[in-house]
Amino acid sequence: MSYVTILWSGAAAAALLLGIVHATVWLLNRQAWSNLALAVVALSLSGIGITELGMMVSQSPEEWGEWARWCHLPLFFHIVAIVVFVRLYLGAGRRWLMWTIIGIRTAIVIANFSSPLNFNFDSITSVARMHFLGEEITVVGQGVVSHWQWLATLASALLAIFVLDAAITLWRQRTKDARRRALFVGGGILLFLVLATVSTQLVIWGIAVMPMLITPPFLISLVAMAYEMTRDTLRAGRLAAELLESQNRLELAANAAGLGLGVWDARTLQFWATQRSRGLFGFEPDEQIDVDSVAGRIHREDFPRVREALISSIGTRARFQVQFRVCTPQSATRWLASHGDVVVDPHGRLTMIRGVIRDVSEQKQTQEEAEELRRELTHAGRVTMLGQLASALAHELSQPLGAILRNAEAAEMLLSTPSPDLVELRAIVADILKDDQRAGDVIERLRALLKRRQMQFSPLSVETLVKDANTLLRADAAARHVALECCAGDALPMVAGDRVHLSQVLINLILNGMDAINESASSRRRITVAARNVEDTSVEIAVVDSGTGIAADRLPRIFEPFYTTKANGMGMGLSVSRTIVEAHGGRLWAENDVDGGAIFRLTLPTLQGSAS
């Protein structure tokens, strides 16, 4: 076998191997477009080497011309791939010049296969034999150059200008990495492009009798490009190792803090999760995780909330934060808290979700226990409060019950007569029903206050709250010789709240006011309850007493738990009342009236204000 066959076949095989390697890299990472371009450069160079070898071993002008025709096909892909590689890898090069070169080379390859012989020659009359690398090869002897050959020469010149412009642009960035790329890649391509172009043009125009030498110069430039890409691959490998070490350290720190980390790539639909995250969701260390498996572990009642949090985060580009339950095969249901962010591309499409997860089951249990204690304390407060009103409420009930008894006795007397007055009997029955309703209302309010229950929010009239308090307290107020004035207009907007709990707050405030004026003269004992609309967003209820007010040093502390100024007080009434009001989204505070006495104000958001 001749040296020419060995060298050109070896060059084609080397280029083929490089092309396969970089094509494989692109298949594994579809974003590595530079590797795809380099793969096309290498594979097309392999084709150029085969056609060049065919020209050198041709036995006739026709055979040489046919090999030259087929050389244009890999040459087209080779030049286009070089232009694209320079544009992608160097990040430079004028776009209009790139498309001009691609357009000219496209026209050349079309004209090449449309011509009788090939694009370069209209005819080849003879071939010659010459010594090359110690053996005889075939070269062009005499031929007529195509009158369109200047177009191919122009395309080669534009390609050189394009590469030179890209290298200069990169060099001007003044960074070490940019200048190395400009020198090795840009300079390497330019140098061997000029050598290949000059030798080819000398042969075509008949200036020199020698073989077409496209493969050797371009093979050297291909090696330069592959070398630089290999440096990037090695650097990427080092970065991957450093990233893995950083990931291990991050996972170690997250595990120490009881946190799990997770990433979902929307492009590949792959999940990455630390062992802590896998354990929290009940996945095995080597178990494959996908969207369906994660969604299947989230409690069905909580899944809509999780989905809504993610959709909102995608739309607003804000961080998401959500708590939800997971049901795992290994253990009972647990509560998880997750927060993180989403990544979208410039077109607004989701590309990635990153989040941190931690187990909050114990915190949830503690919150539930604290809520249970709060309910028990609130209930105890209501029972204690009603205990204070026992005698007054007994009097409040005795009035309608006594009236019922008297009306019943009167009806019995009328029925004993020979001709009972039916009109009078109907009036007596109506009075009995009215008094029964009155007593029933008091008992129903007592039952509601004594019942141990959770907050149940519903549309509520402030006027109803004030009337409830007035109904339960008017007898006690009368017994204390306190003038209780309640004023709530019918035009007040509705609020969202729990009727029993808010009634407890209002009753507690009124009772505190009556306690504060016990030492005042009977003529000055007055409690005023008034409600007003505040800018259509909230309703304010004010409880005003006619006492001496609150001492300045005590005013900041009256809402503290177990702080009291009463001899037999527990100091929990105002603290519980503020907790109830804040649970409704409102405020409760106290201030001294300029005319004397204290004012307790509470605000509750209206239904419209809550919605906004």
C-alpha positions, 0 to 999 in steps of 0.5 A: 500500500502506498504512503498516499493511501496510508496518510489520506486514509489515516487522516480520514479515519482520524477525522471520522473518530473525532466526528463520532466523539463530538457527535456523541457529546452532542447526543448526550447534551443537546445544548452543546451545539459547538460540539455538533458543529465540530462533529460536522467539520470532522465528518465532512473532512473525512469525506474530503480526504476520501475524494482527494485520494480518489483524485490522486489515484484516478486513471483518466480526466473523466474519473478525476473530474467526477471525484472533484465533483463529489468533493464539493459535497463534503466541502460544502458541509465543512465550510458551513460547519466551520462558519457555525463553529466560529460563531458559536464557540468564539461568540463572534463573527458578523452575522451577515457575513456568515449568511453570505458565505453560506448562501454562496457555498449553497449556490456553488454546490447546486451549480456543481451538480448541475454542470456537465463536469464540475463547478471548477472546470468546464472541461479537462483535456488531460491528466498528468502523473507526478511524484509525490511522497515517493510515488506517482499520483494523478494531477490535472494536466490541461483543462478549461476553468469555469467562468464562475470559478471566481465565485468560489475564490470569493467565498474562500476570501470571505471565509478568511475575512469572517474568521479574521474578524471573529478572532480580532473581536475576541482578542479585543476582550483582553481576557486570557481565555478569550485571547487564547481562543482567538490565537489557537482556534481563530488563528489556527483556522485562518492559517490553514484555511489560507494554505488550503485555499492558496494551494487549491486555487493554484491548481485550479487556475493552472498556476501550479501542477500539484495535487489538491491539498485540502485535507492536510491543512484542515486536519491540522486546524481540526486538531487545533479546534478539537484541542481547545474543545478538549481543554473546555471538556477537561475544565468542565470535568474539573468544575463538575468534580468541584460542583460535586464536592460543593454539592456534598458539602451543601447536602451535609450542611442541609442534613445537619439543619434538617433540610432536604434539597430538591431540583426538578428540570422541566426540560429533561423531566428529571428530579434530583433530590438529597437523601434527606428529601427522599426520606421525607417523601418516603422514597428509597435511595435508588428509587426513580423519582418523577412528577407523578410519584411526587404528586402521588405522595402529597395529600389529596386535600393539599395538592391543589394548594401546592399546585396553586403556589407553584403556578403563582410563582411562575406567573409572578417570578416570586419565591414560593412557600407552602406547607402540605402533608405527605403520605408515605408507605413507611410511616404516618402522614407528616407535615412538610414546609417547602420554599424555593423558586422557579426558573423560566426561559426568556419566553416565560416557559418553565425550565427548573424548580428548586426548593428546600424541604423540612419536616414541620410535623412537630411544629404543627403538633405544637401549634395544634396543642397551643390552639387547643389550650387557647380554646380551653382558655377561651372557653374557661374565660366565657364560663368564668364571665358567665359565672359573674353574671349568674345572678343577673342572668337569673333575674333576666330569666325570672322576668319572662318566666314570671310573666308566663306564669301570671298569664297562664293563671289568668288564662286558667281563670278565663277558661273557668268562666261559662263563656270565656273571652276568646279575644282575651285568651288569644292576647294572653297566648301571644304574651306567653309566646313572646315571653317564651321567645325572650327567655329562649333567646337568653338561654340560647345565648348562654348555651352558645357561650358555654359550648366548647367550640372552634372558631367558625367564620361567617358573615356577621352583623355588628348590630347583632353582636352589640344586641347580644351583649346588651341582652346578656348584660342589661340585667347586670348593668341595672343591678349595678346602677350602670347606664348601658347605652348601645348604638350600632347603625343598621347601615354598617357593613358585614364582617367575617367572624365567629359570633360567639368569640366576638360576643365574648370579647365585647362582653368582657370589655363591657364587664371590665368597664362596669368594674372600673366605675364601681367606685363612681357615683351612681349618677356617673356610672355610664358605659357607651358602646358605639360602632362606626364604619372606617373607610369601608374597609373595617368596622370599629367598635368602641367601649367607653366608660366614665371612670378615672381611666388607666394609669399611664404606667399600666396602659402598655401592660394591660394586654399582657397575660396574667397582668391584672389590677383586680384583687380577684382577677386572673389577668387573662381576659384582655389577653384572650380578647386581643388574641381573638380579635387578631385571629379575625384580622383586626386590632384591639387597643386601649386609650384614655378619654380626654373627658375622663375614663377609658376607651377600648377600641377594636376593629374588624375588617369588612367582607369587602376589605378582607376580599381586597 
